[in-house]
Amino acid sequence: MARLAFALDPAVEDRILADLVEAGHTIVARLVGWRDVLDGLDALAPDVVIVGAGRSTLTSDLLTACDQRGIRVIALADSDHDRAQATGLGLHEVLDARVEVRELEELVSGGVPVPSRVGEGDPARPAVGANGVIAVWGPAGAPGRTTAAVNVAAELAASGHSVALVDADPYGGAIAPALGLLDEAPGFASACRLAGSGALDRAELERIAQRYSSARASFDVFTGLVGPSRWPELAHDRVTGALQAMRARFEFVVVDAGFSLERDEELTSDAFAPRRNAATFAALAAADRVLAIGLGDPVGLARLLRGHAELLELVDPERIDVVVNRVRTSALGIDAHAQVRQTLRRFAGLADATLLPHDGRATDAAILTARTLRDAAPRSPLRAAFRSYVDGRLLPEPEPRRRGAALAAWRRRPATA
């Protein structure tokens, strides 16, 4: 249950107070204005601040202070003017002052923010399932796309599935050097050429793929372009055809996509010219799940938020998993995880995200040995985070696990007379 601080109109406060207390929440303060709330944040340590949306109780200074401490802010607006003032400050969690207490309590308890399209009404995403395509996308700035793609593929393979890892970045491949594979002949470009001529069958896929070998976690790799000048080989139709052929051959296809979502034809006014970012658009369109990854620092989060807004124009929100990489107190201050979640919630309405720890020692070991985290640092926190993401988001819960849980629950039942 949450610790709540109020700065509301007395009539609104009296209407909701008893029900929130009855729901198990603790009221730590009933304050008057935003400055009283600001002065009491450290001493009161609330989890959630519920304020009126007007200027007397909600300001940018209060929001900034709450963001720094990882404290959620929910505003109640009794007019369109107050609602506009709250949303103008960048606050997504704005409700009508006449909201049902049940709805407010659900939001306080961690429900999805009302104004958000992202994950609305269904924060628990279904598993991808067999023959699924997972595209890993992220904005500019090296947020960790390749690291995520490599290790998601490794964890899927470790679960006993046949997996293909595809380097579809039109600006130059990084998977081959990351895994110590030869990249003189880009495998994915070869697959695209064969798909374009209708010759990409099972035998050709096996011929052009390289194998990353590991105990109980091997997978096939289709390496990327040697240099950025070869991007015309990754035409939209060819990429789509290649991914369709791989979908039929493998249980999971993990695609390391490019970062740019620019439409080349809009820049050149040439509707027939090759598209530099065609491979990225094709991968996103084919994906059953898009892993949108950004860095856990102020610059990286700003890029992720802007890029996520562009991504929503191409991909349905329910197909997107937001992942924040390298979350650390050295870049964000105290309680970095809470600050990241508050930032995503307030500026993008994202109530659910996967946060990956900063684990430089493990990633350095993986790069040094050209191996996956599973092989180079199997007990590292970052590897555990990837394992948890794959188990919780991409794979269905195995039937034996459900039966085992039920059996364990039965065994724990108290004896009856």
Salt bridges, closest charged atoms under 4 A:
GLU13 OE2 - ARG30 NE 2.35
ASP14 OD1 - ARG30 NH2 3.23
ASP42 OD1 - ARG69 NE 2.70
ASP67 OD2 - ARG346 NH2 2.12
ASP82 OD1 - HIS81 ND1 3.71
GLU93 OE2 - ARG72 NH2 2.70
GLU93 OE2 - ARG345 NH1 2.98
ASP96 OD2 - ARG98 NH2 3.17
GLU105 OE2 - HIS25 NE2 2.76
GLU106 OE2 - ARG102 NH1 3.43
GLU155 OE2 - ARG383 NE 2.90
GLU155 OE1 - ARG387 NH1 3.01
GLU204 OE1 - ARG207 NH2 2.70
GLU206 OE2 - ARG202 NE 3.41
GLU206 OE2 - ARG249 NH2 3.76
ASP220 OD1 - ARG211 NH1 2.84
GLU233 OE1 - ARG193 NH1 2.85
GLU233 OE2 - ARG230 NE 2.62
ASP237 OD1 - HIS236 ND1 3.87
GLU251 OE2 - HIS161 ND1 3.32
GLU265 OE1 - ARG275 NE 2.99
ASP288 OD2 - ARG247 NH1 2.81
ASP297 OD2 - ARG328 NH2 3.66
ASP321 OD1 - ARG125 NH1 3.23
ASP321 OD2 - ARG289 NH1 2.93
ASP321 OD1 - ARG393 NH1 3.36
ASP352 OD2 - ARG393 NH2 2.38
ASP375 OD2 - ARG371 NH2 3.63
ASP391 OD1 - ARG387 NH2 2.72
GLU399 OE1 - ARG402 NH2 2.25
